[in-house]
């Protein structure tokens, strides 16, 4: 693509960049705010699930220890005086256990408080774990019919009762959030707090995903390292949207500031692209300067004895610029010697070897004072007219166009 064509695309390109400079920081602020808000909610969900499974691990350890004591030798009948004393002792020793008892054929025969007469029907277990423990997530005792407890029955019949609030006594932001404990192998629910739909845990059960979004819920599941269960937390996704607003209060001013800086940089760039120095450098590279030749006439004979090379500038926009306009600016910008170099290149191309052997004809070129310093002029002549055999004469012009290169 030519330089002129490239410059033709510059203006619309700058408009696009200016638009992006305004929009991009705002979009970036929105994306970052969403990412940060989602990351914060995801971290909170993971933390809640970790706390839940941690409390479940404590309860499991206490039940395992208590069961070991109840089944220790010498063995006692579970509902004998010694067996009941052992159950009472374990309940006092382990704070997670709200009670202990013995169930046979789905009937509660005794508890740590004594025999149950007549035996109380507990109903079928809701599910069993991979180790054979039976779980009743909502079990009720005859002496506390209004309190729903979690009962876990060992294969031996010894049963422990846990209050559901102990493992889920965590601070939630609102009533739409939910936490709970699940049995992994049977895909069943031990305990819950808040609105829970077990189907929302499908990605965990099917593919083992631990943090995911499903049906406008952010779900995190943390497996236990010691048992076949996991803790989970479910948070509504609109809390992520609410968090975006909080982050935008901080990020949006930064984005707008970055946008303002980008616009300022674009303005500086545009001004530099449209500065005289930049335009002149571009003109020197893109052949916008050319020569016209003014005849030098011998008055006595009317014969042309030479010509004066005059530089002209045909601007890319189509405008002809006069030397008295651009020469002073080139001198001020330090580009006058570059213009002289270009004049000699053009002159050498135009004249070629036509002056060889023509002692009766010459071409004059106006030089700037910078061109006469040191051996610059000699080197310039040698470089431009080497092997051409041209006769060259240099004239220092007067004050009509001070320092003018290429004439006026």
Phi, psi and omega in degrees: 000137180289163180299322180293320177295322178296319180292332177294332178273352186294314184297307177298327177296321179292324176298318178296316179296320178296318178299315179295325180297330178276314188280317187303313179298325179292315178298318179298319179297319178296315181295316180294319179298317178297316180298314181294318180295316178297318180297321180293316179293322177297318178296321180293319178297316179296322179294318178297314180297322179293319178295320180297311182291331176296318178291324177296324178297321179296315179298319179297316180299318180293321177295319179296318179294317180295319179295322179299321179290321181291327182265007182287154175282150358287139182289144177234153171299132186307322184260013174285171180301316179295320179296319179293322177298319178298316178298318179297321180297317181294323179296321178288330185281326186245116189288339179286339183272118177274346179181166177219152181197187181227126181241134176225129181054041177068019176242136177276117183265328180198163175227182178296344179271349179136182180296150176253114183234126350289166178306140187260128181287124181263349183082167181292150175293147182282324176200165177238146179278175181293344177264003176091006178283137180264136183242133171238099186298332179230089180253143180235138181261154184297329181270359176215068188292342183265000183250120177270122180244160173266123178250134178238117184253127176284162177303334179284348180105339176299136186229141177241144181246130181237141176280131185297334183286337185296319182276345184241021181278069181238155182280124175247154184288325181201176185284352178275348176277153184218148175222163179179182180232135181237149169271123190288307186297314179277359181055047185237164184256122174282310191204151179208158172217124185094175182288118183233130171244113184300334179297335178293344179270006181307313180302329177287313181295324185277316187232003176079013178297139183253336176221124185199167177246130180212129177048054177060027176232136172266118187243134174231134181234131179239118179290149170280144177273355184237358182204173183270058181208170182208154172260149180219161174221141178233121180240139177292140183291341179292344173290330173295317179297321178295324179292332179300318179300320180294318179290326180294329177302332179264319188277326184298315176301324177295316179298317179295323177296316178298320178297317178297320178296318179297318179296319178298317178295320177297321179296317178298319180296315180298318180295321179291324178292332181260005178288156182298319182300314180295317180296318181294317178299319179294322180294322179295328181276335187253020173061039177277343177270141177214170183249143166241150185243124178258123184297147171252115188252133175280117188295327184291323184248344185074013181271144175282120180251354180182189179210149176254124179279121182243127182273141177228157182237113174262100185296150182301334179283356178102359184268141174268124180257134181281149180299325181292348176269311188269336182299312180300322179292323177295321177297315181295326181276355180078023182252006186295324179290328176295323177294319178300317177302318181293321179299315180293324176298316180293319180296316179298322179291322182285314186284318182058228179259019185292338181267358181298124179078003179262086179283351182260011182214140181216164176235131180255149178227132176280137183241154173269160181299328179295333181287342186261006180275133178062216181257021182301313184297317180298317179294322180295318179295315180298320182290319186282324188242019179300135177065013179263340180071016181283149174266126185239135175232133179254136179240137171270118184277168183277206188270002183301317175225083189302129177067012184289133176255129177085002172088175182238000000 
